[in-house]
Each structure stands twice: as C-alpha cells, then as structure tokens.
C-alpha cells in the first residue's frame, strides 16, 4: 500500500480509501467484517462512512456494523483513520421540525454524538459536511465544527460535494477565527466525470486541501461489465450512461486489454495518477472485490496511456477560465 499526507495536514492516509456504503445493504455484517479485516491487513488505514448509510429507516446501520467490528478489539480502532459525515435527514421524531437536511449547530452536535455512539468510539479523525448547506451561515457552521475539534470529538474537518467557491468561502471564514478549517474535499470524480478539473481541483490544490474521489468507477460503468449485454440488474441510469458513452467504453475496454489490466483497476489508477488527488474511495461488496482493487495502486500509467485516456474521455480542457476562454 502507498500512503500520502491528507492535504496540508501531518496525517498520512492510504491512497485507497475503504468506502462502507454497501455494509448492511448489499453486504452482510459477516462479510463486512472480513472486508475490513483484510483491508487493514493490506495496509488500508483510511475508512469512510456516513450517518445516513443503511438508508431510510435503517440509516445508521453501517456505522453500527463498524462499531461492532471495532468492539472486537485487536487494536482495530487505533489502526483506522475514520471518517463519517452529516447533512442528510435521518428520521428522528425527537428532532421535531429540525428533522431535516442541513448543518445547524443543533444538528451537528446531535448527529455527531449519534455517530460516535453507533461507531463505539469517542472521536473520529475526520468529520465531513456531506453537502453544502445553503441556509446555515459559516459563523454557525464553524462554531459547531470548531467546537467538535476543541472537544476532541473530531480531529479534522472535511467537506463533500462543495463547489470551488464554497471551499474559498469556508476557508476565509475559518481564517477569521484563526481556525485550520477544511483539510479535504470529497468529490465525485472519474474518467466519465471530469468536471471538477474546472474549479474544484484547482481551488483545493491552491488551498492545500486533499481531494478524495467518490464514485471513481462512475457507478459501476467503468467496472468492466458495461458492454456485457447479459447483465440483468443494470439500473436505468447505468444503461443511459453506457448508451451515451458506448464508443468511449469500447475503446477503453480495448486499451485495458492491451495493458493486460482490468477496466476497474485502470480507472482507479487514473485517479491515483492525478497529483491533486489523495486517492479514490473503493466500495467493495465482497472480499474478492477488495482484493482485486488492491492491484490499482501497483499500476503506473505512462504518458502515452494517459493521453489515450484523455482522447477517449475528454476533460473540460483544463482549469477555468482558460478551459473556455483565451
């Protein structure tokens, strides 16, 4: 496994981040335990979850699975850089009219406490705002999040699904408080979605933020079975994306055959090759999928291969404004 510093912090994390969104949904607890054990053994120390995972009435189920895994001992908790998130609505009748999406001080305090209880820990290394909150002012957001850091309940604060200008506003508000502010942005990014190259990646790099890519396989479309006509459980969204990008996906598949590598691992290796990226989140449903993804760290794409990928999946043309201006 390879490691890198998380943004401008002094903390190192594995280049692959273990995503747990499937735990308790598509992956049962026993298999989730096996995945986490093998991830640790493989050197993955960066685990990502969210209070909403489990979904609907089962929101929080994933955090509970991770908590029970920690409770087994064996220094599991001490070996993990743990990230969780808040923003989404989690049905709780005790919240009354505050049972809604958002990041009020009231909600952050209650939801962080709920996550820590489910995770069976007294702190998380990284606490993410899962989405920008258009309603809550930054004075309130930093009052809540800085408080969590000062109380030892979170070591660092991250954002997710922020625009470039949101990152700038967040850091400006934090600087006024003489607070470190954000250290990482978690953002959708893949060969099929290179829009972040316009604003988010340049802004994050300039501000010293790490960037962790979610959906690096574009919802499974880059996982290697996109061109298989016999897939019966394909979603309408996947079918639409495949139809739209069929020519590029065919060229991608041919390139991967030339390289002798699986499509999924080449797609992950492409993310890893970008110096602006801390790394991608992998979301294995099985131990076998985890073992397969470990190969991505070993793949080093040369310049001709990167150029061919640019031709197959053109980006926005570089950072703004040069990408669309003179």
Buried (B, 14 or more C-beta within 10 A) or exposed (E): BEBBEBBEBEBEBBBBBBBBBBBBBEBEBEBBBBBBBBBBEBBBBBBBBBBBBBBEEEBBBBBBBBBBBBEEEEEBBEEBBBBBBBBBBBEBEEBEEEEEBBBBBBBBBBBBEBBBBBBBBEBBBBBBBBBBBEEBEBEBBBEBBBBBBEEEBBBBBBBBBBBBEBBBBBBEBBEEEEBBBBBBBBBBBBBBBBEBBBBBBBBBBEBBBBBBBBBBBBBBBBBBBBEEEEEEEBEEEBEEBBEEBEEBBEBBBEBBEEBEBBBBBBBBBBBBBBEBBBBBBBBBBBBEBBBBBBBBBEBEBEEEBBEBBEEBBEBBEEBBEEEEEE
